[in-house]
Amino acid sequence: MAVSVTNADAYFQNEVLHNQLWLEASLETKQRALKNAENMLYRFYRMFDPVDKPVPEQAVFEQSYFLLLVDETIQKSALGVKQVSVSGLSISVNAPTYPIAPEVKMIMAKHGAGGVRVGRSLL
């Protein structure tokens, strides 16, 4: 893994105000979140690669936290579910197909990534 849990812990401890989910997560969950975020960003931002042009650590950290924040409703919407109803309470969602954290998009733009075209959308 290119990014370490130690570096992520320091980042969330010192630079992120709302860091509760990260601080309470187990070591295994943190490792999986970082690896999942890293894989996701390399698939999404193809101009980066682990050897010659690695994704900035901050982007991986922010995306891993975003993945921890994603609840079941957002996960279902990524699979195509548009509405969930329980006992008269209804939630309609319109989540992006490629859930990249807004903070990550800003970090990647700063590193020359700009927007990425997915179908007709520029993300």
Wavefront OBJ file of the C-alpha trace (Angstrom):
o trace
v 0.000 0.000 0.000
v 1.425 3.351 -1.015
v -0.237 5.268 1.829
v 0.090 4.309 5.466
v -2.404 4.235 8.288
v 0.142 6.117 10.408
v 0.221 9.026 7.944
v -3.574 8.950 7.640
v -3.972 8.974 11.433
v -1.678 12.010 11.683
v -3.604 13.768 8.905
v -6.994 13.189 10.531
v -5.678 14.020 14.001
v -4.093 17.323 12.967
v -5.925 18.608 9.900
v -9.530 17.398 9.922
v -12.162 18.861 12.233
v -14.857 16.199 11.788
v -12.699 13.114 12.216
v -14.759 10.936 14.563
v -15.440 8.089 12.118
v -11.752 7.732 11.321
v -10.603 7.853 14.942
v -13.151 5.217 15.982
v -12.481 2.831 13.078
v -10.470 -0.335 13.611
v -7.033 -0.758 12.056
v -8.443 -3.280 9.563
v -11.238 -0.909 8.512
v -8.751 1.933 8.047
v -6.489 -0.280 5.917
v -9.397 -1.416 3.731
v -10.726 2.142 3.373
v -7.306 3.446 2.315
v -6.741 0.631 -0.184
v -10.260 0.939 -1.591
v -9.893 4.724 -1.925
v -6.488 4.389 -3.570
v -7.761 1.804 -6.082
v -10.795 3.941 -6.828
v -8.737 7.064 -7.486
v -6.304 5.267 -9.802
v -9.239 3.875 -11.796
v -10.925 7.269 -11.955
v -7.868 9.477 -12.559
v -6.023 7.447 -15.178
v -3.297 10.054 -15.689
v -1.890 8.985 -12.298
v -0.086 5.714 -11.613
v 1.492 4.274 -8.463
v 5.078 4.317 -9.799
v 5.574 7.438 -11.914
v 2.834 9.808 -10.750
v 1.198 8.699 -7.497
v -2.126 10.098 -6.351
v -1.557 12.661 -3.561
v -1.855 11.129 -0.100
v -4.347 13.802 0.974
v -6.686 12.723 -1.823
v -6.498 9.095 -0.684
v -7.114 10.124 2.931
v -10.130 12.265 2.039
v -11.596 9.604 -0.261
v -11.165 6.913 2.401
v -13.074 9.067 4.906
v -15.751 9.713 2.287
v -16.121 5.944 1.863
v -16.628 5.584 5.617
v -19.340 8.263 5.470
v -21.297 6.620 2.664
v -24.383 5.059 4.171
v -26.530 2.197 2.901
v -28.882 4.517 1.008
v -26.027 6.010 -1.042
v -24.631 2.524 -1.681
v -28.000 1.389 -3.012
v -28.339 4.473 -5.200
v -24.996 3.664 -6.822
v -26.620 0.352 -7.783
v -29.581 2.148 -9.362
v -32.090 2.417 -6.503
v -33.928 5.747 -6.826
v -36.244 5.642 -3.821
v -36.454 3.859 -0.464
v -39.669 3.771 1.602
v -40.197 2.475 5.137
v -43.456 2.897 7.078
v -44.554 5.906 5.052
v -41.169 7.621 5.187
v -39.687 7.977 1.723
v -36.175 8.977 0.659
v -35.365 9.802 -2.951
v -31.718 9.816 -3.973
v -29.755 10.764 -7.020
v -26.176 9.777 -6.217
v -23.353 9.908 -8.742
v -22.216 6.701 -10.387
v -18.618 7.524 -9.457
v -18.744 8.727 -5.855
v -15.634 10.882 -5.537
v -15.505 13.230 -2.553
v -15.770 16.948 -3.413
v -12.595 17.631 -1.402
v -10.749 15.022 -3.480
v -11.829 16.707 -6.711
v -10.299 19.980 -5.462
v -7.071 18.270 -4.388
v -6.758 16.454 -7.719
v -7.440 19.653 -9.681
v -4.612 21.321 -7.759
v -2.352 18.490 -8.962
v -3.333 18.903 -12.604
v -6.135 16.366 -12.886
v -8.956 18.769 -13.748
v -12.335 17.278 -14.525
v -12.781 13.735 -15.730
v -15.356 12.959 -18.411
v -17.634 10.023 -17.636
v -20.147 9.536 -20.427
v -21.677 12.947 -21.021
v -20.801 14.271 -17.579
v -17.673 16.141 -16.543
v -16.874 15.245 -12.953
l 1 2 3 4 5 6 7 8 9 10 11 12 13 14 15 16 17 18 19 20 21 22 23 24 25 26 27 28 29 30 31 32 33 34 35 36 37 38 39 40 41 42 43 44 45 46 47 48 49 50 51 52 53 54 55 56 57 58 59 60 61 62 63 64 65 66 67 68 69 70 71 72 73 74 75 76 77 78 79 80 81 82 83 84 85 86 87 88 89 90 91 92 93 94 95 96 97 98 99 100 101 102 103 104 105 106 107 108 109 110 111 112 113 114 115 116 117 118 119 120 121 122 123
